[in-house]
Amino acid sequence: MLKITVTTAILFLFSLSAFSQKANLSGVLKEGSEKTPIYNSVVALLTPKDSILYKFTRSDKEGNFNLKNVKAGNYILMTAHSQYADYVDAITVEEGEKKMGTIALISKINALREVIIKTGSIKIKGDTTSYRASDFKVDANANVEELLKKLPGIQVDKNGTIKAMGETVEKVLVDGEEFFGDDPGMAVKNLRADAVKEVQVFNKKSDQAEFTGIDDGDTKKTINLKLKEDKKKGYFGKVDAANGPLANMDSRYNSNLMFSSFKGKRKLSAFLLNGNTGQDGLDWQDSEKFGARDDISMNMDDDGNVSYEWTGGNTDEEPYVDTQNGFIKNTNAGLQYSNKWNDKQTLNLSPKYNKQIYTNNNSRITQTQVGDTQLNNTTSTVSNVNRSNFKLNATYDVKLDSVNSIKFTAKTNFYDTESDEFTNGSTTGGDGLLKNKQEKTFITKSDKESLFASVLFKHKFTKARRTFSANGSWNTLNTDANNFLKSSNESYEGGVFSSRDDVDQNKIGEKTNQNLAVNVNYTEPIGKKFALQFAYQITHNTGESNYLTYDYSDVTGKYDVIVDSLSNQFKQTITTNKPNIKLSYNAKKINYSLGSGFGFTSFDLQDQTLNKEYKRSYTNFFPTANFSYKYKSNSNLRFNYQGATKQPTIDQLQPLRNNQDFFNQTLGNPDLKQSFTNSISISHNSYSILTESHFYQNIFFRTTSNLISYNKDIDPESAKTITTPINTNGNFSGNFYFGYGFKVKKIDLQVNLNPSVSYNKSVLSINSKINNSSTLNSGFSIYLNKSKDKKYEFSLSNRFSNNRNSTSQNDEVKSFNTNNLDLNIGVYFREKWKLSTDYNLNSRQKTTDFQTNLTNQLWNARLQRTFKNDEFTAYILVRDILNQNVGINRYVYENIIGEERNDRLKRYAMIGFTWNFKNKGEKEKQ
């Protein structure tokens, strides 16, 4: 069978004209630079409508080829040879003789399997795949997300996640610049498709690699939207408003405004989103970006970019807002301004505001195994949260001259939270006898402020790849909290009441964390392909946590009796010096680097309350290695190894008891050591545009020594638990992901298959006795997708997964299955009307612990009608037609298995209207 390796010509959307007349097509193939004939190369004709092979032949010793008896019409001419880059061209064959003349091919040694395209909808050059946007038909006022769904090799799921060539897109740029930060969804949802001239897909190198010219293996799948020149002048936007039609019901509403204005290199965009249907809330990733959580630690790379990592726990006692559950009123507003002057000065400014009013009812059942004893806990919690956030990001980049540049970055984040939480719970033993009961009210008021500033200087020497950069940064996170805890806690012995502890306390917390870092980097080329990188980083981190707890006094009527056991003032200073050296090799197909850093870290911890000081020093080894092999266009194999340390947080170190939950208290440990993690990943990815198929695998393995885990001292009689962070060894995890996607062209059906397996072994300590916990997750998903412009859209997916857990405490294996079926259908009537519906079926297997098969269905529908060339749209939608929407989650980890339920917004209807507007002067010619 002919192996088609070309990746570009499946969507030449020319009309196919078929005639009864015949023609002969001839030409000669020669090597581009030497002009020598190319022998035995495949020369093929494809039909542009479906890329099906029509005729093919091979070139002779003189490079000549001749295709006889070709029907007149439009074709794709393609060549394929093992030593030369593929050539593709759209041609028209008429009756008689058609001579192509000499076609020059490029050796693959000089062009890494680049596809040379003279005309067409798609072209590939190196790692960049470009789509001509006007060749892909979308609705008149569609956004970029709808355009991306039409492009071969790009998929957008219902949650807005974008995949290109089988990889998740992490960045979306507009004319090479960020659009509202690094959130891919902002650009594709808020920009209009008809403003885009070209969509480029490529693997974006890190800022450091682009500057030095030395590939460090760190890339992100990126989409760049090149705007039409006439769209860089003027404005466009969207107004969308919807409201519940029934006045006597709890009304649902959404109102969204998006506006963009362009004038040359000046870009101004704004959005305002307001509603109470749960849209545009802070999800997990947004919580990190908005600085909403104190269990997120900040890290800085060589370019001063800040990343975040979850450190576990909820030690600041702030309520967690899960926008997938509960009821939320949300307001999001943002402004993006960018401008470039004389190609030397670039300013980006992005203020954002977010406000949430959130309520939720949560019920939870957990079973905890303690040796031969089982503890069953049931709790119900009602939460009310009112929080607001203001965030400002600004960058100013100046090219001082052709070899020097300086970049200033500033970020601010101000955060305010007020909440109250009421919890009712009880614990029983395996025999059903009551062990404890609790009623608790916790009121929170906290203010946070996060500030970040950095300066990055870059210098390029005359010699290529010889560079110098220096970066200094400072960031601080300050938290002020004023909390009130009232709880009634009853203990039972043999199911009979024995004692009661009432708590009425005011908790005042002040935390400050500052980090100062300086990083210098120098690169020196060694020959054409090798280079050395030298770096030195010094970081100085200081933190202070003052936490005071006061009991309520009946005598004074105030909270003025300090509780010494629940109060502490703690200070930490951590200084790290880290020299680093790395050897890099860069070629067209193969890139690799080997190196290591050496970290010299000193801790100075001061318990000011107990007048104790803890000092210690560590010397660490930070080895790194990465390898990539690009064996053809859009196909690569990667290997990465990294060793890294992780410092304990001030909350984990501070010897402070947290009694927010009387029967589940936590206590810090100043004797904690830092942990060290070895991580290895191997990934392979291959994509063919011609066949619209992708194939990827990923293997990941991680092991951590001195992992910061927890010891749980559990009293089986009272069911009271004291949790303390400790260091453990023997922890590791691994996972394997596999994906295969292809298109069945005869029926125009896209198919994706995704099996996965993950395994985690964790070491847990219960009553100072070490236990091992093993968790195995396996799953398989299938996705089918088919659509036809202005006719219909169809997608079907199913995900099956199995979760198994066991501990060394006993031989029992906890196992349960879940299955999720998702169906989406859209049908057009007379092009102006569209009926769309989606159906989701969630099934959860009953187990020995949970004797119920949990199944719920979610069915939504929407009917719309467009007017005036799709400028206006009227619609009606109904959510949760079957009135079964509820948040259900089953989980198993370590010695715990649980089930959690949350209220969700159930059946409602809305009538809405959308206006897509643009300045009339920019209206395209029909």
N, C-alpha and C positions, 0 to 999 in steps of 0.2 A: 504494500500500500504506500502511496506517496505520502511522505512525512512533511507536513506543511509547517514550517517554522516561522513564517512571517507573522507579525503581530499587529498589522495595522489596517487592513482594508475591508473590514466587515461592514462598514456603514457608509460606503459611497452611495448616497441616497439619490442616485440618478434613476430616471425612469428607464425600464428595459424595453427596448424596441426590437421586436422580433420580425424578421423578414424571411421570405422563402429563398431569396437570392443567396448565393455562396460567394466566399472570398478566400484568397490565400494571404497569409500573414507571414512575413519573413524579416530577418534581421541578422546581426552579427554581434556576438558578445566578446568584449576584449577587456583586459586588465587595465584599470584607469591610468596608472602611471607608466607602465611599460608598453602598453598597446599590443600586448601579446594575446593571441586567441585563447579563449577559455573553452576547454573541451568537457563534454559530458555534464553540462549544467542543465538542470530541469528548467524548461520554459513552459509556463502553464497559463491558461485562461480560466478565470473564475467569473461566475455570474454575480454582479454587484448586489443583487437583492438579497441573496442568502449565502454568498461566498461558496457555493457548491462548485466543485471542479467540473469544467466543461470539456476542455481538451488539454493535452500536454504533449511535449516532445523533448528531445535532448539535443544539445548543440553538438556539431561534429568537430573533427580535429582542427578545422579552420575557424571554429567559433560560430558557424552558420546554423541557423534554425529555420524551420519552415512548418507552419501549421496550415493544413489544407482543409478545404470544404468547411470554412467557418461561416456560420450564419451572421448576416449583417446585424449590428447592434452595438450596445455598450458592454464593455468587459473590464476586468481587472487583469492586467498583465503582470506576471510574477515570475521571478527567477529564484532558484534555490541551488546552492552549491556548498559543499563542505568547507571550502577554503575562502569563500567570498561572501561579503555581506549581501543580504537579500535585497532585491530591487522590486518596487511595486509602482505601477502607474495605471491611471484610469485612461482607457483608450476607446475610440469609436471605430468600428470596422464597417466599411461600406462595400458595396458590390465591386468585385474586381480584385486588383492587386493592392496590398498595403505593405509598404516597405518601412520598417522601423529604423533602418540605418544602423549605425553603430551604437550599442549600449555599453557604457563603461561601468564596470563593477569595481568595488573597492575591496581590497584584501582585508580579511578579518584581523590580521595582525595590526593593521592601521586603523581599523574601525571595529570596535568591540561589538560585532554583530549588530551594528546600527542599521535600521531600516530606512532606506532612502525613498522619500515620497515626494513626487513633484506636485501632486494635487490630490485633494481628498479631505475627508472629515477628520481623520486621525493621522498623526505622525509621531514617530518615536525617534529620538536621538539620544543615544546613551541611556541614562537613567530617567529621562524625562518623556512622559507621554502627554501629548497635547491634543485637545479636542476643539474643533471649530464649533462654537456654541450655536451659531445660526443654522447648522445642519441638523439639529435635533429639536424636533417640534415639541413645544410645551404650550400650555394655556397662555393666553395673551398677557395675563398679569401674574404669572406664576413666580414663585421665589426661586432662589438658586437651588434649594433642596430638591424641588421638583425637576430641575434640569439635571442634577446629578443622578437622579434615578433613571434617566434615559441613557446615560453614557455607559458603553460596554466596559466591564471591569470594575464598575463602581456600584456599591449597594448602600442603601440607607434604610435602616430598620425603623419600626414604629416608634422607638425611643429616641430617634435622631442620631444614633451611632452610625458613622460613615466608615465603610471599608473600601479600600482601593487596592486592586490586585491581591485580594485576600488579607491585607493588613489594615489595622485600625488607623484611621487618620487622626493625628494628634494636633495638627495645626492647619488653619485655613487663613491664608493671606489675601489681601486685596491690593493688587499692584505691588506685590512684594512687601507690604507692610501689614502689621497686625491690625485686626479689626475688633475693638473692644477686648483687648488682651488676647489671651491664648485659648479662648473658648471657641471651639469649631462651630458650635451651633449659632452663635450670634450673627456671623456673616451669612451663612446659608439660609437662615430663616428670615433675615431682615433685608437682604439685598434682592433686587428683582432680577430675574433671569435675562430679560431683554437688555439689561445694562452690561452683560458680560460678552466680551468678544471671544475669549479663549479660556479654556480650563486646562491648567497644567498640573500634572501629578508627578511627584518626584520624592526621593528620599533626601530630606534636608539635613545637611551636616550640622554639627554643633557650631556655635559661634567661634569657638576656639579653633576648630578644624578649618573653617572657612578663612579665618585670619592667617593661620600659620601655613596653610596648604598641605598640612599633614593629616591624613585621615585617621581619626581616633576610634573609628568603629561605632561612634554614637550618632545614630541617625533617627529622624522622625518622619514618618509618612506624612507628606504635606501636600495640600492643594493650594495653588495660587490662581486667583481669579483676576484675569486681565480685563479691565473695563474698556468699552468702546470710547474712542476719543470724544464723540459728541455726548457721551454719558458722564464725562468728567467736567461737564459744564451743565449747570441747572440742578434740578432736584427731582426726587421721586419718593414715594412712601406708601403707607398703608394705614387705614383706620378700620378697626374691627370692633364692633360692639354687639353684645348679646345679653339677653335678660330672660328670666322665667316668665311664661305667659300667664300664670295664674296668681292673682293678687292675694288669695287666701292661703297660699303655701309659703314655706320658707324659701324665699326667692334666691335663685342663683344668678350671678352676673359676671361678665368679663368685659373689659374695655381695654383695647390695645392700640397704641399709636406708635408708628415707626416712621422716621423721617431721615433722608440722606440728601446732602447737598455737596456738590463737587464743583470746584473751579480750578482747573489746572492741577497743581500738586497739593492744593488745599482741600481737605476733606472734612466734612462736618456731619456727624450722624447722631441721632438721639432716639431714645425709646422710652415709652411709659406703658407699663403693664399693670393692670389692676383687676382683681377678681377674687371670688370666694369659692372657686371650684378646684383649688389645689394646683392650678397651673403656675408655672414659673416660680415654684418654691425652691428653697435651698435643699438640694439633695446632698449626698455624701461628698461629692467632689466640690460642689459649691460651698459647703461648709468649710472646707479647707481654704478655698480661695478667699472667702469672706472673713477668715480668722475667727470663726464662730466657736471653736473648740480649744480648750486648754490641754487636751490630750494629744495635741499635734505639736511635734517638735520641728523647728525650722533648720534647714541646712542650706548652705550657699556653695555654688560651684565657682569655677575659675573666672566666670564672667560676671559674677555678682548676682546671678539669678537665684531666687529663693525657692526651694522645694520644701515639701512638708511630708512628715511621716507620722503615722499613728503610733502613740506610745502605750496605748491601752488604758483602761480604767476611766473613771470620771471623777477625779479627785477634787475638782473645784466645785463639785456639788451642783453644777448648773444643769438644768433640765435638758434632755436631748429631744430635739424636734425632728421627728421622722415624717417628712411631708408625704410619704407614700400612705400614711395612715392618719386618722383623725380628720379634723376640719380646720381649714386655714383660710384666713383672709390675707391676701398678699399684695404688696405694692412694690414694684421694681421700676427704677428710673435710672437712666444713664446717658452720658454724653461722651462722644469721642471726637477729639479734634486732632488733626495731624497736618503738618505743613513742612515743606522742604524749600529752602532758599538757596539758589545758586549751586544746587547739588552738593552743598557743603554743610548746611545746617538743617537738622531735622528735629522737630518738636512733636511729641505725642503727649496728649493730655486726656485722661479718662476718669472723671468722677462718676461714682455710682451710689445709689441710695436704695436700701431695701428695708421694708417693714413687714413684720409677720404678727398676726394675732391667731393663736393656735389653741385648739382644745382637743382632747383625746380621752377616750375610755379604754383602758388596757386591762386585760385579765391574763394571768399566767399560772401555769401548773408546772412545777419542777419536781423531779425525783432525784435525790442525791444518795449515792451508795457510799456508806462508811463501814468498811469491813463487811460483816454479815447484817448490818443494820441499814434499813432504808428509811429516809426522811422524805415526807411528801409535803410540799409547800404550795399553798394557794394564795394568790394576792390579786387584788383589783385596785387600780390606780386611776384617778381622775386628774388630768393635768390641764392647766391654763397658763399660756405663755404669751407675753407681749414683748417683742424684741425689735430693735431697729439697729441699722448699721449704715455708716457712711464711709466710703472708701475712695481714695484718690491715688491714682498712679500717674507719674510723669517721667518722661525721659527726654533728654536733650543731648543730641549727638552732633559733634562738630568735627569736621575734617580740617585740621589745622593746615595741612599741605598734603602733598601726594603720598607721604610716608608716615604721617603722624595723625592720630585722632584721639579724641577724648569724649567720654560718655558719662553723663550725670543721670542718676536714677534716684527717684524719691517715691516712697509709698507710705501712705497713712491709712489707718483703719480705726474708726471709733465705734464702739459697740456698747449698747445698753440693753439690759434684760430685766424684766419683772415677771415673776411667775409665782403660782401657788400649786401645790401638789398634795392631794389627799390619798392615803393608802390604807387599805384594810387587808389584813392577812392573817393566816394561821398555819401552823405546822403540826402534822401528825406523824406517828411512827408507822412501820409496816403493819402493825396490829390495829391501826385505826384510832389509837388513843391519842388525845390531844396533848401536845407538848408546849405550845406557846400560842399567844394571840397578840395582835398589834393593831393599833389605830394611830395614824401619824399624819400630821400636817406640816409641810415644809414650805416656807415662803422665802423667795430669793429676790434680791435686788443687787445687780452687779453692773459695774462700768469697766470697760476695757479700752486700752489704747495701744495700738501697735504702730511703731515708727521704723522706717528703714531708709537708709541713704547709702549710696555708693558712688565711687568715682573710678572709672576704668580708663587707663591710658594705654594706647597701642602704638608700636613703632615697627615699621618694616625697613630692614636694611636693604642695601642695593642688591646683595646676593639673595636669590630666590630662596624662600623657606627659612631664612634667618630672621627671626622676629624677637621682639621683647614686649612684654605687657606687664602692667602693674595694676592691681586692683585693691582698693581699700573700702571697707564697708562697716557700717554700724547699724545695729537694730536693737530695739527694746520692746518688751511686752509688759504692760502694767495692768494689774487687776485690783479693783477695790470691790469687796463684797460685803453685804450686810444681810445676814440670813436669820430666820427665826424657825426654831424646831419645837414642836409640841407633839408628844407621843405618850400613849398609854400602853404599857408592855406587861402582859400577864404570863407567868410561868406555871406549868402544871406538872405534877408528879403522878404517874399512873392514871392520867386523865383527870386528876382532881386538882383544883386550884390550890396553888401553894404560895405565890407571892406576886406583887405588882410593883413596877417601877414606873413612875411618871417623870417625864422630862419636859421642861419648859425653859428653853435657852435661847440666847441671842449670840450668834457667831459672827465675828468680825474678822475678815481676812484681807490682808494687803500683800500682794506678790509683785515683785519686780525682777525681770530677767534682762540682762544686757549682754550683747555679744559684739566684740570688736575683732575684725579680721583684716589681715594684710597678706596679699598673695602676689608673688612675682614669678614670671614664667619666661624662660629663654629657650629658643629652638635653634639648633645648628644642623644644617644639612651635611650628610656624609655621602658624597657621590650623588647619583641621580635618583636613587630609590630609598636610601637609608637616611635617617635623621635622628638626632638625639634631642630630648626635651629635658630641661632642668627646671625644677620648680621649688619654691620654698614658701611655706604658709605658717603664719603664727596667728593663733586665735586666743582671745582672752575673754572668758565668760564669767560673769558675776551674777549671782542671784540671791534674793532675800525674800523670805516668807515669814510674815508675822501673823499668827493666827491666835485669836483670843476668844474664849468662850465664857459667857456670863450666865449664871442661874438667875431666875426671877426671884425677887425677894418680896414676901408678903408684907414685910415690915415697911419697906420704903415704896413698894409698888413699882419698882424699877428693876431692870436687869443690871445689877451692880455687884453680884457675888461671883468673883472670878473662879473658874474651875481649873485648877493647876494641871490636872491629868489630861485635860483637853485643850490646853493652851501651850504654845511654843513659839519661840523666835529663833529662826535658823538662817544661816548665811553660808553661801558656797562660792568658791573661786576655783575655776578650772582653767589652766593654761596649757596649750599644746603647741609644740614646735614640730613641723613636719617637712623635712626635705624629701625630694622626690626626683627620681631619674627614670627615663623611659626610652627605649630604643624602638623606632618605628620603621616599617618597610611598606612602601606604597607603590603599587603597580596597577595596571588597568584591571587585571583579573583578581589579583591577590593582594590583600592588605593584612598586616599583622603588627602587633606591638607587644613588647614585654617590658615590665618595669616594676618598680616597687617604691613605696614611700616608707619612711621610718618616723614613727610618732613618739615624741617624748612628752608625756602628760603628767602634770602634777595637780593633785587635789588638795584643797584646804577647806575643810568643812567645820563650821563652828556652830555648836548648839549653845546659843547665848542664854537660853533659859536654864539649862543644867550646867552651864559653864564647862562644856566639854569641847575638845578640839580633835578632829580626825584628819591626819595628814598622810598622804600616800603618793607614790610615784609609779608610773608604768612606762615601759618601753614597748612599742608595738611595731609590727611588721605589716605593711599594707601591700601585698603582691597583687598585680593585675596582669592580665593577658587577654588579648582578643585576636581573633583570626576571621577573615571573611574571604570567600572565594566566589566571585561572580563569573560563573561559567558560561552564561549567555545573558542577553538582555532580559530584564525582569525575572531573573533567576539567580538565587544566591544561597550560599551556605555560610552560617556564622557560628562562631564559638566564642564564649566569653567567660572569664573567671575573674572574681574579685574577692578580696579579703578586706573586711572592715570592722572597726570597733564601734560600739555604741555605749554612750555614757548613761548612767541612771539619771532620771529627772530629779529635780529638787523635791517633788512630792513623794517620790519613792524613798528618798534619803531621809527626809525630815521625820524624826521619831515622834510623830503626832498621831494620836488615836482619833479616828473618824467614827462618830457614833450616830450618824444620820439614820442608819438602820440599826436599832438596838441589838437585834439578834444576829446581825452580820456586820461586824465592825472591821476596820482596816487599821494597820499600824505601820509606819515607815521604818526603814532599816538603814542606819548610817554606815553599816559595815558592808554594803553592797559593793561588788566589784563591777568593772565594765565588762561587757560581753564581746566576743569576737565571732564573726560569721564568715564562713566560706560559701560562696555562691558560684554555681556552674550552670550555664545555659547553652544549649545547642539548638539552633533553629535552621530550618530550610524553607524556602519559599520560591515558588515558580508560578509564572502566569503567562498565558498565551492569549493575546487579544483576538487572533484569527479564530481560534476555537472557543474563545470566551471561557477558558477553564483555568482554575487555580488549584494549587496543591501545596499544602504547608504542614509542617510538623514542628513541634517545640517540646524539648525535654529540659526540665529545670530541676536542680537538686540544691538543697541548702542544709547546712549543718552549723549549729551554734554551740560554742563552748561558753560556759558561765552565763547561759541564758538567764535573763532576769525573769524568773517565774514567781510562783507564790506558794507559800506553805499555809495550809488551812488547819487550824486547831479547832476541831469540831467535837462538841460535847454531845454524844448520842442521846443523852437523857434530856437535856434542855434544848437541844438543837441550836445552841448558840455557837457562832463561828467567829474566830479572829483570824484575819488574813494578813500575812506579812510577806513582802517581797523578799526573795532569796535568789541565789545563783544555783543553777542546776546544769548537769552535763548529760549527754546522751540524746539530745533533741535533734531531729532532722525531719525534713519533708521533701517530697518530690512530686512532680506531676508531668503528665504527657498529654499534649493536645494534638489532634490530627484534624485536618480539614481537606475536603476535596469538593470542588465546585465545577460544574460544567453546564453547558447549554445543549438541550436536545433540539437541534435546529429545525427538524421536520415539523415539530409542533411549537417551536419557539418557547420552550420551557426551561427556566433556570433551576438547577438542582444543586443543593449544598448538603453535604454529609459531614457531621462533626462528632466523632467519638472522643471521650476524654476520660482520664484516670488520674486521681491524686491520692497520695498517701501521706499521713502525718503521724509521727511518733513524738509524743511529748512526755516529759518527766514531770510528775506532780508529786507533791508532798502533802500527805494527810496525817495529821497528828505526829509530825516529824518522821513519818515512815514513807520511804520513797516507793512510788508506784509508777508503772508505765501505762500510758493510754495510747491506743492505736486507732486511727480513723481512716477508713477507705471510702472514697467517693468515686463512683463510676457513672458515666452517663452517655447517652447517644441522642443526637438531635438530627432532624431532617427538615429541610426548608425547600419549598417549591414556590416559584413565582412566574407569572405570565401576565402580559398586558398587551393591549392594542390601543393606539391613540384614538381618543374620543369614542371608544367602543366599550372597553371593560378593563378592569384591573383585578388580579386574583393572586393571593398568596396563602400558603398553608404551611404551618410549621408544627412540629411535635418534639418535645423534649422529655425523655425518660431518664430518671436518675435513681441510684441506690446509695444509701448511706449506711455504713457499718462501723460500729465502734465496740471496742473491748478494752478492759483494764486488767492489770495483773492482780487486782483485788479478788476477782472471782472469774469463773470460766464463762460467764454469760455473755453472749454477743447481742448487742442492740442493733437492730436492722429495720429499715423501712424504705419503701419506694414512693416516689412522687412522679406525677406525669402532668405535663402542661400541653394542651392543644390550643392552637391559635389560628383562626381563620379570618381573612380580610377579603371583602369583595366590594368592588365599585363598578356600577353600570351606568353608561351614558344613554340619554334619550334625546334624540334630535339635537345632539351636541350641546345644547344649552342646559338640559336637566341632567342631574347626576344623583343617583341613590347609592350611598355607601353604607356598609355595615361591617362590624367586626364582632367575633364571638370567641370567648376564651373559656376553656374548661380546665379547672384545676382539680386533680384527684390526688388524695393522700391515703396510703394504705393503712388499715388498722393494725395495731401491734399488740403485744401482750401488755404493754403499759398503757396504750390508748385504744380502747375497744370500740372505736368508731371510725368508719370510712368517711373521711372528710372530703366532700365534693361540693364545689360551688361553681356557678356559671355567671359569666359577665357578658352581656349582649348590648351593643350600642348601635345606633343607626343615625344617619344624617341625610336629609334631602335638600338639594340646593338648586338654584336657578340663576344663571348669569345674564347680564344685560350689557348693552353698549360695548360690544367687542370685549367682553369679560372684564370691563372696568368696574362694574358693580356686581355684587353677589348677595342674594338673599337666601337664608337657609333656616331650617328648623332641625334641631337635634334632640335625641332622647338618649340619656345615659342610663345604664343598668336597667334595661327594660324588665328583666325578671326579678329585680329587687333582691339580689343575692350578694351584693358586694360587701365583703368583709375581709379584713386582713388576718390571715392564718399562717402561722409559721411553726414548724416542728424542727427541733435541733437536738443534736447529741454531741457532746464533747467531754473529754476527761471522764469524770465520774458522775456526770449530770445528763439527764434527758429531760426535755421540756417541750411544752406547747404554749404558744402565745397567740392571743387574739386581740385585734384592735378594731375599733369602729372605723368605718369608712363612709364616704358620701354615697348614699344609695340613690334610688331612682329619682331623676329630675329631667325636666325638659327646658329648652331655651330656644328663643327666636332671635336670629342675629342678622346683621347686615355688614358687608365689607366693601370698602371703597379703596381701590388701588389707583393712586394718582401719580401724575408726572407732568412736568411743564410741557405744554402743548407744542412748543417749538421743537421739541426733541422727538415728536411722534414719528415713528418709522414709516417710510413709504411702503404702501401696500403693493 
